[in-house]
Amino acid sequence: MEVEHLLSGINDHAPVGRRNIIDHMDSKDYTYRTRAGHVCEMTRDEVSMIYNACTERDKLTLRLPIIVMTDTSYEQPVWKVEGRAEVSVISKLLGKRPLRDDLIHLYHPHLKELHKMLPNSAVTVFVP
C-alpha cells in the first residue's frame, strides 16, 4: 500500500475549512467540520483564551482550529505550527520562543501542554 493511502484515514479529524477567530467570536459559533463529516465544538473558554493572546493584527488573520503538524525534516520527533498569527499565539500560550516569526517547533512536552490547554482548538495532523 502507498503511504498516502495509509495516511489518508489518519487525518479524518482534520478540519475541512477554518474560519477567522473574529467570525467565531462574533457569531458565538465555535464549531468546525472535519474531513470525516463530523462537527467538532471548541469551547468558548478556549476560543477566548486564544483571542486574548492575539494582537489586533493576529485577530484579522488567525483561523481556527490551529493546525499542529509533523515536521519530518528532523531526525527526532518534532511538531510544528506555521503562520505568523498562529505562531505568535502558541508562543505566548506556551512561553516558548519561535524558530522564526512564522514557525515554532514543539516537542512532546509542549504538545501535551498545548492539548491540555486547547483540547478542541488545536488539531494535530500527520504529513509525510
MARBA-119160 format. One record per residue (C-alpha): z, x, y; residue number from 1; residue in one letter. Coordinates in pm, 1 decimal. Layout:
<rec><zz>Z</zz><xx>X</xx><yy>Y</yy><pos>NUM</pos><code>a</code></rec>
...
***
This chain:
<rec><zz>0.0</zz><xx>0.0</xx><yy>0.0</yy><pos>1</pos><code>m</code></rec>
<rec><zz>-65.5</zz><xx>108.1</xx><yy>352.4</yy><pos>2</pos><code>e</code></rec>
<rec><zz>226.2</zz><xx>197.0</xx><yy>576.8</yy><pos>3</pos><code>v</code></rec>
<rec><zz>114.9</zz><xx>-55.3</xx><yy>840.7</yy><pos>4</pos><code>e</code></rec>
<rec><zz>120.5</zz><xx>-334.9</xx><yy>583.5</yy><pos>5</pos><code>h</code></rec>
<rec><zz>470.1</zz><xx>-237.7</xx><yy>469.7</yy><pos>6</pos><code>l</code></rec>
<rec><zz>596.0</zz><xx>-220.8</xx><yy>826.8</yy><pos>7</pos><code>l</code></rec>
<rec><zz>436.3</zz><xx>-547.4</xx><yy>938.7</yy><pos>8</pos><code>s</code></rec>
<rec><zz>717.0</zz><xx>-762.0</xx><yy>798.2</yy><pos>9</pos><code>g</code></rec>
<rec><zz>989.3</zz><xx>-528.5</xx><yy>924.2</yy><pos>10</pos><code>i</code></rec>
<rec><zz>919.6</zz><xx>-627.2</xx><yy>1284.8</yy><pos>11</pos><code>n</code></rec>
<rec><zz>904.3</zz><xx>-1005.3</xx><yy>1235.7</yy><pos>12</pos><code>d</code></rec>
<rec><zz>1216.2</zz><xx>-1026.7</xx><yy>1454.6</yy><pos>13</pos><code>h</code></rec>
<rec><zz>1030.8</zz><xx>-863.8</xx><yy>1746.8</yy><pos>14</pos><code>a</code></rec>
<rec><zz>957.0</zz><xx>-1086.4</xx><yy>2046.3</yy><pos>15</pos><code>p</code></rec>
<rec><zz>611.8</zz><xx>-1234.9</xx><yy>2090.7</yy><pos>16</pos><code>v</code></rec>
<rec><zz>647.0</zz><xx>-1235.2</xx><yy>2466.8</yy><pos>17</pos><code>g</code></rec>
<rec><zz>909.7</zz><xx>-1118.9</xx><yy>2710.7</yy><pos>18</pos><code>r</code></rec>
<rec><zz>997.4</zz><xx>-1282.6</xx><yy>3039.5</yy><pos>19</pos><code>r</code></rec>
<rec><zz>1130.9</zz><xx>-1127.3</xx><yy>3357.3</yy><pos>20</pos><code>n</code></rec>
<rec><zz>1510.9</zz><xx>-1130.2</xx><yy>3391.0</yy><pos>21</pos><code>i</code></rec>
<rec><zz>1484.2</zz><xx>-1331.8</xx><yy>3713.8</yy><pos>22</pos><code>i</code></rec>
<rec><zz>1296.7</zz><xx>-1603.3</xx><yy>3521.3</yy><pos>23</pos><code>d</code></rec>
<rec><zz>1576.6</zz><xx>-1618.6</xx><yy>3265.8</yy><pos>24</pos><code>h</code></rec>
<rec><zz>1846.9</zz><xx>-1637.9</xx><yy>3533.6</yy><pos>25</pos><code>m</code></rec>
<rec><zz>1666.0</zz><xx>-1899.4</xx><yy>3745.4</yy><pos>26</pos><code>d</code></rec>
<rec><zz>1573.8</zz><xx>-2125.0</xx><yy>3453.4</yy><pos>27</pos><code>s</code></rec>
<rec><zz>1900.3</zz><xx>-2068.8</xx><yy>3263.8</yy><pos>28</pos><code>k</code></rec>
<rec><zz>1680.0</zz><xx>-2042.1</xx><yy>2955.0</yy><pos>29</pos><code>d</code></rec>
<rec><zz>1794.7</zz><xx>-1733.0</xx><yy>2767.7</yy><pos>30</pos><code>y</code></rec>
<rec><zz>1560.6</zz><xx>-1764.7</xx><yy>2470.7</yy><pos>31</pos><code>t</code></rec>
<rec><zz>1258.3</zz><xx>-1585.7</xx><yy>2331.5</yy><pos>32</pos><code>y</code></rec>
<rec><zz>1027.8</zz><xx>-1647.0</xx><yy>2035.9</yy><pos>33</pos><code>r</code></rec>
<rec><zz>986.3</zz><xx>-1392.6</xx><yy>1755.9</yy><pos>34</pos><code>t</code></rec>
<rec><zz>672.6</zz><xx>-1293.9</xx><yy>1565.0</yy><pos>35</pos><code>r</code></rec>
<rec><zz>808.7</zz><xx>-1493.5</xx><yy>1270.7</yy><pos>36</pos><code>a</code></rec>
<rec><zz>819.6</zz><xx>-1804.3</xx><yy>1493.6</yy><pos>37</pos><code>g</code></rec>
<rec><zz>1197.0</zz><xx>-1826.2</xx><yy>1535.0</yy><pos>38</pos><code>h</code></rec>
<rec><zz>1363.1</zz><xx>-1893.8</xx><yy>1867.5</yy><pos>39</pos><code>v</code></rec>
<rec><zz>1639.1</zz><xx>-1643.5</xx><yy>1949.0</yy><pos>40</pos><code>c</code></rec>
<rec><zz>1900.4</zz><xx>-1708.8</xx><yy>2212.1</yy><pos>41</pos><code>e</code></rec>
<rec><zz>2055.8</zz><xx>-1440.6</xx><yy>2428.6</yy><pos>42</pos><code>m</code></rec>
<rec><zz>2396.0</zz><xx>-1525.8</xx><yy>2569.7</yy><pos>43</pos><code>t</code></rec>
<rec><zz>2439.6</zz><xx>-1590.6</xx><yy>2939.5</yy><pos>44</pos><code>r</code></rec>
<rec><zz>2705.2</zz><xx>-1315.8</xx><yy>2943.6</yy><pos>45</pos><code>d</code></rec>
<rec><zz>2460.0</zz><xx>-1060.3</xx><yy>2800.5</yy><pos>46</pos><code>e</code></rec>
<rec><zz>2185.6</zz><xx>-1150.4</xx><yy>3046.8</yy><pos>47</pos><code>v</code></rec>
<rec><zz>2437.5</zz><xx>-1145.4</xx><yy>3334.8</yy><pos>48</pos><code>s</code></rec>
<rec><zz>2562.7</zz><xx>-800.9</xx><yy>3227.2</yy><pos>49</pos><code>m</code></rec>
<rec><zz>2206.4</zz><xx>-670.2</xx><yy>3232.6</yy><pos>50</pos><code>i</code></rec>
<rec><zz>2130.1</zz><xx>-846.5</xx><yy>3562.9</yy><pos>51</pos><code>y</code></rec>
<rec><zz>2438.4</zz><xx>-693.6</xx><yy>3726.5</yy><pos>52</pos><code>n</code></rec>
<rec><zz>2332.7</zz><xx>-344.7</xx><yy>3608.4</yy><pos>53</pos><code>a</code></rec>
<rec><zz>1989.2</zz><xx>-389.1</xx><yy>3769.1</yy><pos>54</pos><code>c</code></rec>
<rec><zz>1886.2</zz><xx>-265.6</xx><yy>4109.0</yy><pos>55</pos><code>t</code></rec>
<rec><zz>1687.4</zz><xx>-513.8</xx><yy>4318.3</yy><pos>56</pos><code>e</code></rec>
<rec><zz>1370.3</zz><xx>-329.3</xx><yy>4213.2</yy><pos>57</pos><code>r</code></rec>
<rec><zz>1470.1</zz><xx>-341.4</xx><yy>3845.1</yy><pos>58</pos><code>d</code></rec>
<rec><zz>1515.2</zz><xx>-718.5</xx><yy>3864.5</yy><pos>59</pos><code>k</code></rec>
<rec><zz>1147.7</zz><xx>-755.4</xx><yy>3955.7</yy><pos>60</pos><code>l</code></rec>
<rec><zz>1018.3</zz><xx>-564.9</xx><yy>3651.8</yy><pos>61</pos><code>t</code></rec>
<rec><zz>1279.1</zz><xx>-581.5</xx><yy>3374.2</yy><pos>62</pos><code>l</code></rec>
<rec><zz>1172.9</zz><xx>-806.5</xx><yy>3088.0</yy><pos>63</pos><code>r</code></rec>
<rec><zz>1397.6</zz><xx>-934.5</xx><yy>2811.6</yy><pos>64</pos><code>l</code></rec>
<rec><zz>1479.5</zz><xx>-864.8</xx><yy>2541.3</yy><pos>65</pos><code>p</code></rec>
<rec><zz>1495.8</zz><xx>-488.6</xx><yy>2587.5</yy><pos>66</pos><code>i</code></rec>
<rec><zz>1296.5</zz><xx>-310.9</xx><yy>2317.3</yy><pos>67</pos><code>i</code></rec>
<rec><zz>1452.1</zz><xx>-14.4</xx><yy>2137.9</yy><pos>68</pos><code>v</code></rec>
<rec><zz>1205.0</zz><xx>163.3</xx><yy>1910.9</yy><pos>69</pos><code>m</code></rec>
<rec><zz>1195.7</zz><xx>450.0</xx><yy>1668.5</yy><pos>70</pos><code>t</code></rec>
<rec><zz>1080.3</zz><xx>784.6</xx><yy>1802.3</yy><pos>71</pos><code>d</code></rec>
<rec><zz>905.4</zz><xx>968.4</xx><yy>1522.7</yy><pos>72</pos><code>t</code></rec>
<rec><zz>829.3</zz><xx>1277.1</xx><yy>1732.2</yy><pos>73</pos><code>s</code></rec>
<rec><zz>1167.9</zz><xx>1427.3</xx><yy>1638.4</yy><pos>74</pos><code>y</code></rec>
<rec><zz>1286.7</zz><xx>1563.5</xx><yy>1305.4</yy><pos>75</pos><code>e</code></rec>
<rec><zz>1623.9</zz><xx>1393.3</xx><yy>1332.4</yy><pos>76</pos><code>q</code></rec>
<rec><zz>1659.8</zz><xx>1015.9</xx><yy>1360.9</yy><pos>77</pos><code>p</code></rec>
<rec><zz>1632.7</zz><xx>911.3</xx><yy>1723.3</yy><pos>78</pos><code>v</code></rec>
<rec><zz>1558.2</zz><xx>586.6</xx><yy>1904.3</yy><pos>79</pos><code>w</code></rec>
<rec><zz>1402.8</zz><xx>540.8</xx><yy>2244.8</yy><pos>80</pos><code>k</code></rec>
<rec><zz>1382.1</zz><xx>294.1</xx><yy>2528.5</yy><pos>81</pos><code>v</code></rec>
<rec><zz>1087.0</zz><xx>318.9</xx><yy>2764.3</yy><pos>82</pos><code>e</code></rec>
<rec><zz>1023.0</zz><xx>173.5</xx><yy>3110.0</yy><pos>83</pos><code>g</code></rec>
<rec><zz>1188.9</zz><xx>259.9</xx><yy>3440.7</yy><pos>84</pos><code>r</code></rec>
<rec><zz>1391.2</zz><xx>-59.5</xx><yy>3474.1</yy><pos>85</pos><code>a</code></rec>
<rec><zz>1492.5</zz><xx>-67.4</xx><yy>3107.4</yy><pos>86</pos><code>e</code></rec>
<rec><zz>1595.7</zz><xx>299.3</xx><yy>3109.8</yy><pos>87</pos><code>v</code></rec>
<rec><zz>1790.3</zz><xx>254.9</xx><yy>3433.2</yy><pos>88</pos><code>s</code></rec>
<rec><zz>1988.4</zz><xx>-37.1</xx><yy>3289.3</yy><pos>89</pos><code>v</code></rec>
<rec><zz>2052.4</zz><xx>122.3</xx><yy>2948.1</yy><pos>90</pos><code>i</code></rec>
<rec><zz>2158.9</zz><xx>445.6</xx><yy>3117.9</yy><pos>91</pos><code>s</code></rec>
<rec><zz>2412.6</zz><xx>258.6</xx><yy>3332.7</yy><pos>92</pos><code>k</code></rec>
<rec><zz>2546.7</zz><xx>45.7</xx><yy>3048.4</yy><pos>93</pos><code>l</code></rec>
<rec><zz>2590.7</zz><xx>338.4</xx><yy>2808.7</yy><pos>94</pos><code>l</code></rec>
<rec><zz>2681.1</zz><xx>601.2</xx><yy>3069.3</yy><pos>95</pos><code>g</code></rec>
<rec><zz>2408.4</zz><xx>824.8</xx><yy>2927.9</yy><pos>96</pos><code>k</code></rec>
<rec><zz>2159.8</zz><xx>1037.4</xx><yy>3122.7</yy><pos>97</pos><code>r</code></rec>
<rec><zz>1794.5</zz><xx>959.1</xx><yy>3055.5</yy><pos>98</pos><code>p</code></rec>
<rec><zz>1545.1</zz><xx>1221.9</xx><yy>2944.0</yy><pos>99</pos><code>l</code></rec>
<rec><zz>1309.4</zz><xx>1103.1</xx><yy>3220.9</yy><pos>100</pos><code>r</code></rec>
<rec><zz>1309.5</zz><xx>810.5</xx><yy>3465.5</yy><pos>101</pos><code>d</code></rec>
<rec><zz>1113.3</zz><xx>610.9</xx><yy>3210.1</yy><pos>102</pos><code>d</code></rec>
<rec><zz>1256.1</zz><xx>741.1</xx><yy>2878.9</yy><pos>103</pos><code>l</code></rec>
<rec><zz>1600.1</zz><xx>757.3</xx><yy>2724.2</yy><pos>104</pos><code>i</code></rec>
<rec><zz>1684.4</zz><xx>871.1</xx><yy>2373.1</yy><pos>105</pos><code>h</code></rec>
<rec><zz>1956.5</zz><xx>703.0</xx><yy>2174.2</yy><pos>106</pos><code>l</code></rec>
<rec><zz>2126.4</zz><xx>835.7</xx><yy>1864.3</yy><pos>107</pos><code>y</code></rec>
<rec><zz>2310.7</zz><xx>622.2</xx><yy>1611.5</yy><pos>108</pos><code>h</code></rec>
<rec><zz>2643.4</zz><xx>602.8</xx><yy>1806.0</yy><pos>109</pos><code>p</code></rec>
<rec><zz>2455.8</zz><xx>494.1</xx><yy>2120.5</yy><pos>110</pos><code>h</code></rec>
<rec><zz>2251.4</zz><xx>237.8</xx><yy>1929.0</yy><pos>111</pos><code>l</code></rec>
<rec><zz>2566.2</zz><xx>98.5</xx><yy>1768.7</yy><pos>112</pos><code>k</code></rec>
<rec><zz>2736.5</zz><xx>70.6</xx><yy>2109.5</yy><pos>113</pos><code>e</code></rec>
<rec><zz>2428.9</zz><xx>-91.7</xx><yy>2264.0</yy><pos>114</pos><code>l</code></rec>
<rec><zz>2402.5</zz><xx>-353.0</xx><yy>1989.5</yy><pos>115</pos><code>h</code></rec>
<rec><zz>2773.2</zz><xx>-425.1</xx><yy>2024.9</yy><pos>116</pos><code>k</code></rec>
<rec><zz>2723.0</zz><xx>-486.2</xx><yy>2399.5</yy><pos>117</pos><code>m</code></rec>
<rec><zz>2387.8</zz><xx>-664.9</xx><yy>2372.1</yy><pos>118</pos><code>l</code></rec>
<rec><zz>2355.9</zz><xx>-804.3</xx><yy>2020.8</yy><pos>119</pos><code>p</code></rec>
<rec><zz>2084.5</zz><xx>-1054.6</xx><yy>2117.2</yy><pos>120</pos><code>n</code></rec>
<rec><zz>1928.7</zz><xx>-890.9</xx><yy>2424.7</yy><pos>121</pos><code>s</code></rec>
<rec><zz>1831.0</zz><xx>-554.1</xx><yy>2276.9</yy><pos>122</pos><code>a</code></rec>
<rec><zz>1586.5</zz><xx>-565.5</xx><yy>1984.8</yy><pos>123</pos><code>v</code></rec>
<rec><zz>1522.9</zz><xx>-268.8</xx><yy>1756.6</yy><pos>124</pos><code>t</code></rec>
<rec><zz>1168.4</zz><xx>-228.9</xx><yy>1628.8</yy><pos>125</pos><code>v</code></rec>
<rec><zz>1017.8</zz><xx>21.7</xx><yy>1390.8</yy><pos>126</pos><code>f</code></rec>
<rec><zz>697.9</zz><xx>204.0</xx><yy>1482.7</yy><pos>127</pos><code>v</code></rec>
<rec><zz>524.6</zz><xx>458.0</xx><yy>1258.0</yy><pos>128</pos><code>p</code></rec>
***
